[in-house]
Amino acid sequence: MRYLIDAIIRHGPVVKEFRLAAEGGAPLPSWQPGAHVELEFTSRAGASHRNAYSVIGEEVGMLRIAVQREEGGRGGSRVLHDEFEPGMTLEVSPPLDAFKLHVGRTRTVLIAGGIGITPMVPMARALDAAGASYRLHYLARDAERLVLADDWMGLGPECVQTHVTATQGRPDLAGMIGPWEEGCELHACGPSMLLEAIRAAATAQGWPQQHIRFESFGARAHDQDQSLQVVLRQTGITLDVAPGKSILDAMIEADVFVSYECKRGECGNCYAGVVSGEPLHRDVCLNAQQRAMGMTPCVSWARGPLLELDL
């Protein structure tokens, strides 16, 4: 569906909020806390982009999303920041619920890193409205990156805790998470390194994997990434994949059928067996046994120039 950009609001040095209204005054689709939408758009240079963003909330018939400008990656966030203005339109998917919140748990822990606050805002609001026991921990490198303050400051100081690493040092993740108790649930969103640290801290305190839910920032180019040749054993197709493009996207462009959903390394739907080559795992959903046998091509890469998948 086409959406009109009604307003763009800046939050801090690198985040812009986009308020989107369905063209023709159509009603907004229903969505749940933790949902995201996928935006399809084209740059002035003609490059096509498809980026996923969490739904923050609604404002007078408009969907709210926030976009952090990333200097690396595939450039979609830079295009949205630099080339799109109010009055322009975007193709927006129906909301997708890959990061569902279960209201009614004994205790819910929410941890957000930087722009990872976006799915946590509606989650915290839903828990607050239900009178549930929860705590939102919001981590940022500096105070300027604690964005969307109007959305979380009213939730109450006993439920929201901020941590600025520039002045407070490394966060005590174990203390934030606490020991596992029956009925607890942990939701975290942020950079992959933070999520791995959260997973380790939670696992060390007895948290079962099924009660640890992650949402990451998806595939991004890393400084060490080199061009990669991916051989698909079953189909006989060979793909040349450049840094900044995911292996999954290269397969989709080549019309290779592959199941996928989140494209962020969270759901595991695109899991593929590895025949040869050494994967660089960047997902937040696979256990050690699964990683030993395969990978998620939506976010992961390879240590060498060649990777063979059982697809």
C-alpha positions as CSV (number, residue, x, y, z in Angstrom):
1,M,0.0,0.0,0.0
2,R,1.2,3.5,-0.8
3,Y,1.7,5.8,2.2
4,L,2.2,9.6,2.3
5,I,4.9,11.0,4.4
6,D,2.9,13.5,6.5
7,A,5.7,14.7,8.7
8,I,9.4,14.1,9.5
9,I,10.7,14.9,13.0
10,R,14.3,14.8,14.0
11,H,15.3,13.0,17.2
12,G,19.0,13.6,18.1
13,P,21.8,13.7,15.6
14,V,21.1,10.7,13.5
15,V,17.4,9.7,13.9
16,K,14.4,10.9,12.0
17,E,10.8,9.9,12.8
18,F,8.5,9.5,9.8
19,R,4.8,9.8,10.2
20,L,3.0,7.9,7.5
21,A,-0.7,8.2,6.4
22,A,-2.3,5.7,4.0
23,E,-3.1,7.3,0.7
24,G,-6.8,8.1,0.1
25,G,-7.5,8.2,3.8
26,A,-7.6,4.5,4.1
27,P,-7.7,3.2,7.7
28,L,-4.5,2.0,9.2
29,P,-3.9,-1.8,9.5
30,S,-4.1,-3.4,12.9
31,W,-0.7,-4.1,14.5
32,Q,0.7,-5.5,17.8
33,P,3.5,-4.2,19.9
34,G,6.8,-5.4,18.4
35,A,5.5,-5.3,14.8
36,H,7.5,-3.9,12.0
37,V,6.8,-2.8,8.4
38,E,8.9,-3.0,5.3
39,L,9.4,0.1,3.2
40,E,10.1,-0.1,-0.5
41,F,11.5,2.9,-2.2
42,T,13.9,4.0,-5.0
43,S,16.7,6.5,-4.7
44,R,17.2,9.4,-7.1
45,A,20.0,7.3,-8.7
46,G,17.6,4.5,-9.4
47,A,18.7,2.1,-6.7
48,S,15.9,0.0,-5.1
49,H,15.7,-0.5,-1.4
50,R,13.6,-2.6,1.0
51,N,14.1,-1.7,4.7
52,A,12.3,-3.0,7.8
53,Y,11.4,-0.6,10.6
54,S,9.6,-1.2,13.9
55,V,6.2,0.5,14.4
56,I,6.5,3.0,17.3
57,G,2.8,3.8,17.5
58,E,0.0,5.8,15.8
59,E,-0.6,9.6,15.8
60,V,-3.9,10.9,14.5
61,G,-4.3,8.2,11.8
62,M,-0.6,8.0,11.0
63,L,1.9,5.1,11.5
64,R,5.1,6.2,13.3
65,I,8.5,4.8,12.5
66,A,12.0,6.0,13.2
67,V,15.0,5.7,10.9
68,Q,18.6,5.9,12.2
69,R,21.1,7.1,9.5
70,E,23.7,4.5,8.9
71,E,26.9,5.4,7.1
72,G,27.6,1.7,6.3
73,G,25.2,-0.9,5.0
74,R,23.2,-0.7,1.8
75,G,22.4,2.9,1.9
76,G,18.6,2.8,2.5
77,S,18.7,4.8,5.6
78,R,20.8,7.5,4.0
79,V,18.3,7.7,1.1
80,L,15.4,8.1,3.5
81,H,17.3,10.8,5.4
82,D,18.6,12.8,2.5
83,E,16.1,12.4,-0.3
84,F,12.6,12.0,1.2
85,E,10.5,14.9,2.4
86,P,6.9,15.4,3.6
87,G,4.5,15.0,0.7
88,M,6.4,12.1,-0.9
89,T,5.2,8.5,-0.9
90,L,6.5,5.1,0.0
91,E,5.3,1.6,-0.5
92,V,4.7,0.1,2.9
93,S,3.9,-3.6,3.7
94,P,1.3,-4.7,6.2
95,P,2.7,-4.9,9.8
96,L,4.6,-8.1,10.4
97,D,4.6,-9.6,13.9
98,A,7.9,-11.4,14.2
99,F,8.7,-10.0,17.7
100,K,5.5,-10.7,19.6
101,L,5.0,-9.6,23.2
102,H,3.1,-11.8,25.6
103,V,1.3,-9.6,28.1
104,G,0.6,-11.4,31.4
105,R,4.0,-12.8,32.2
106,T,5.1,-12.9,35.8
107,R,7.9,-10.4,34.9
108,T,9.0,-8.9,31.6
109,V,12.5,-7.4,31.0
110,L,12.9,-5.1,28.1
111,I,16.4,-4.0,27.0
112,A,17.0,-1.5,24.2
113,G,20.3,-0.4,22.7
114,G,20.2,2.9,20.8
115,I,17.6,2.9,18.1
116,G,16.5,-0.5,19.5
117,I,14.1,1.6,21.6
118,T,11.6,1.7,18.7
119,P,9.8,-1.7,19.3
120,M,10.2,-1.3,23.1
121,V,8.0,1.8,23.2
122,P,4.7,0.1,22.3
123,M,5.7,-3.0,24.3
124,A,6.3,-0.9,27.5
125,R,3.0,1.0,26.9
126,A,1.1,-2.2,26.6
127,L,2.6,-3.7,29.7
128,D,2.0,-0.4,31.6
129,A,-1.6,-0.3,30.5
130,A,-2.1,-3.9,31.6
131,G,-0.6,-3.2,35.0
132,A,2.0,-5.9,34.3
133,S,5.4,-6.2,36.1
134,Y,8.1,-5.0,33.8
135,R,11.3,-3.0,33.6
136,L,12.6,-1.2,30.5
137,H,16.4,-0.7,30.4
138,Y,17.5,1.8,27.7
139,L,21.2,1.8,26.8
140,A,22.9,4.4,24.7
141,R,26.5,5.5,23.9
142,D,25.8,9.1,24.9
143,A,22.8,11.1,26.1
144,E,22.0,12.5,22.7
145,R,21.2,9.0,21.5
146,L,18.5,8.5,24.1
147,V,15.7,9.2,21.6
148,L,11.9,9.3,21.7
149,A,12.0,10.6,25.3
150,D,8.4,11.8,25.1
151,D,7.3,8.2,24.5
152,W,9.0,6.6,27.5
153,M,9.5,9.3,30.1
154,G,5.9,9.2,31.1
155,L,6.0,5.5,32.0
156,G,7.3,6.1,35.5
157,P,10.8,6.2,36.9
158,E,10.3,2.8,38.7
159,C,9.8,1.1,35.3
160,V,12.3,2.8,33.1
161,Q,16.1,2.9,33.6
162,T,18.5,4.6,31.3
163,H,22.3,3.9,31.0
164,V,24.8,6.1,29.1
165,T,28.0,4.2,28.6
166,A,30.1,7.3,27.9
167,T,29.6,8.4,31.5
168,Q,28.5,5.3,33.3
169,G,30.7,2.7,31.7
170,R,29.7,-0.9,30.8
171,P,26.2,-1.8,31.9
172,D,25.5,-4.6,34.4
173,L,23.5,-6.8,32.1
174,A,23.3,-9.6,34.6
175,G,21.8,-7.3,37.2
176,M,19.3,-5.9,34.6
177,I,18.1,-9.3,33.6
178,G,18.1,-11.1,36.9
179,P,17.8,-14.8,37.6
180,W,15.3,-16.9,35.7
181,E,11.9,-17.4,37.3
182,E,9.0,-19.3,35.9
183,G,6.8,-17.0,33.8
184,C,9.4,-14.4,33.0
185,E,10.2,-13.2,29.5
186,L,13.1,-11.1,28.1
187,H,12.9,-8.9,25.0
188,A,16.0,-7.2,23.6
189,C,16.6,-5.0,20.6
190,G,19.9,-3.4,19.5
191,P,23.3,-4.0,17.9
192,S,24.3,-7.7,17.5
193,M,27.2,-7.4,19.9
194,L,24.8,-6.2,22.6
195,L,22.4,-9.0,21.9
196,E,25.1,-11.6,22.1
197,A,26.2,-10.2,25.5
198,I,22.5,-10.2,26.7
199,R,22.1,-13.8,25.5
200,A,25.3,-14.9,27.5
201,A,24.2,-13.0,30.6
202,A,20.7,-14.5,30.5
203,T,21.9,-18.0,29.8
204,A,24.3,-17.9,32.7
205,Q,21.4,-17.1,35.0
206,G,19.3,-20.0,33.8
207,W,17.1,-18.4,31.2
208,P,15.6,-20.9,28.7
209,Q,16.2,-19.9,25.1
210,Q,12.5,-19.9,24.3
211,H,11.9,-17.1,26.8
212,I,14.7,-14.8,25.3
213,R,13.4,-12.8,22.3
214,F,15.6,-10.7,20.2
215,E,15.3,-8.1,17.4
216,S,18.5,-7.0,15.7
217,F,19.3,-4.3,13.1
218,G,19.7,-6.8,10.3
219,A,22.4,-7.2,7.7
220,R,25.1,-4.5,7.5
221,A,28.4,-4.3,5.8
222,H,31.4,-5.0,8.1
223,D,34.9,-3.7,7.6
224,Q,36.3,-7.2,7.2
225,D,33.7,-8.4,4.7
226,Q,35.1,-9.3,1.2
227,S,33.2,-10.1,-2.0
228,L,31.8,-13.6,-1.7
229,Q,31.0,-16.4,-4.2
230,V,28.1,-18.5,-3.0
231,V,27.4,-21.9,-4.6
232,L,23.9,-23.3,-4.2
233,R,24.5,-27.1,-4.4
234,Q,21.0,-28.3,-5.2
235,T,20.1,-25.7,-7.8
236,G,23.6,-25.5,-9.4
237,I,23.5,-21.7,-9.2
238,T,26.6,-19.6,-8.3
239,L,26.1,-16.1,-6.9
240,D,28.6,-13.3,-6.6
241,V,27.7,-11.3,-3.5
242,A,29.2,-7.9,-2.7
243,P,29.6,-6.6,0.8
244,G,26.6,-4.6,1.9
245,K,24.1,-7.0,0.2
246,S,22.9,-10.0,2.1
247,I,23.2,-13.5,0.7
248,L,19.5,-13.9,1.0
249,D,18.8,-10.8,-1.1
250,A,21.2,-12.1,-3.7
251,M,19.2,-15.4,-3.8
252,I,15.9,-13.5,-4.1
253,E,17.2,-11.4,-7.0
254,A,18.3,-14.6,-8.7
255,D,14.8,-16.0,-8.3
256,V,15.9,-18.8,-6.0
257,F,13.1,-20.0,-3.8
258,V,13.9,-19.7,-0.2
259,S,11.7,-19.3,2.9
260,Y,12.2,-16.2,4.9
261,E,10.4,-13.8,7.2
262,C,12.3,-11.3,9.3
263,K,15.5,-10.8,7.2
264,R,17.2,-9.8,10.5
265,G,18.6,-13.0,11.8
266,E,15.8,-13.4,14.4
267,C,13.4,-16.0,13.2
268,G,15.6,-18.7,11.5
269,N,13.2,-19.3,8.6
270,C,15.9,-18.8,6.0
271,Y,18.2,-21.3,7.7
272,A,20.5,-23.1,5.2
273,G,22.8,-26.0,5.6
274,V,26.5,-25.2,5.0
275,V,28.3,-27.8,2.7
276,S,31.7,-26.0,2.7
277,G,33.2,-22.7,3.8
278,E,33.3,-21.1,7.2
279,P,30.3,-18.9,8.1
280,L,30.5,-15.7,10.1
281,H,27.4,-16.0,12.2
282,R,25.5,-12.7,12.9
283,D,22.1,-14.1,13.8
284,V,20.5,-14.0,17.2
285,C,18.3,-17.1,16.9
286,L,20.5,-20.2,16.3
287,N,22.0,-22.4,19.0
288,A,25.5,-23.8,18.8
289,Q,24.4,-27.1,17.2
290,Q,22.5,-25.3,14.5
291,R,25.4,-22.9,13.8
292,A,27.7,-25.9,13.5
293,M,25.6,-27.2,10.6
294,G,24.2,-24.2,8.9
295,M,23.6,-20.4,8.9
296,T,21.1,-17.7,8.3
297,P,21.9,-16.1,4.9
298,C,19.8,-13.0,5.7
299,V,22.6,-11.6,8.0
300,S,25.5,-13.9,8.1
301,W,28.6,-13.9,5.9
302,A,31.7,-16.1,5.4
303,R,35.4,-15.9,6.5
304,G,36.7,-16.9,3.1
305,P,35.8,-16.0,-0.5
306,L,33.7,-19.2,-1.2
307,L,30.7,-20.6,0.6
308,E,28.6,-23.6,-0.5
309,L,25.1,-24.0,0.8
310,D,22.7,-27.0,0.6
311,L,20.1,-25.1,-1.4
